[in-house]
Amino acid sequence: MAYDEDLANRVRELLGDERGVSEMPMFGGLAFLLAGNMSVAVSSQGGLLVRVGPRESAAAAKRAHASPMQMGKRRMNGWIRVAPEGVATKRELSAWVRRGVGFTRTLPPKNVRGRSRRA
């Protein structure tokens, strides 16, 4: 299953003013990187993957339509999967994108790869 292009466009719109944003196809989805660090990703399984950090994982997973992210049998600490129902409105999506960007801003920059949108 391919990722939801409409959701990707909605994320792009929300990240429109952010500097250092790049996009990279990953695992059939589309990741949005900030200074080379993954922040959010449109999942090929539907919905959004959000980087919240290890300390916030448990609390974020308790929110409506959210769950811990798993790849195969491995739980990805610091990441949350948000079902499509949890990002249906601009307000819902914006809250998750802000959360992912907020945590990612605390990380040191990496070499930026992918298709850069802003210098």
SULTA-V733082 format. One record per backbone hydrogen bond with DSSP energy under -1.0 kcal/mol. NH is the residue of the N-H (numbers start at 0). CO is the residue of the C=O. If there is no record, write none. Layout:
NH;CO
NH;CO
//
This chain:
7;3
8;4
9;5
10;6
11;7
12;8
13;9
14;10
15;12
17;14
21;32
22;114
23;30
25;28
28;25
29;41
30;23
31;39
32;21
33;36
34;19
36;33
38;31
39;31
40;48
41;29
42;46
45;42
47;81
48;40
49;79
50;38
51;77
52;77
59;55
60;56
62;59
65;62
66;80
68;78
70;73
73;70
75;68
76;74
78;75
79;49
80;66
81;47
82;64
85;82
86;83
92;88
93;89
94;90
95;91
96;92
97;93
98;94
99;95
100;96
101;97
102;98
103;99
104;100
105;102
106;103
109;34
114;22
116;20
//
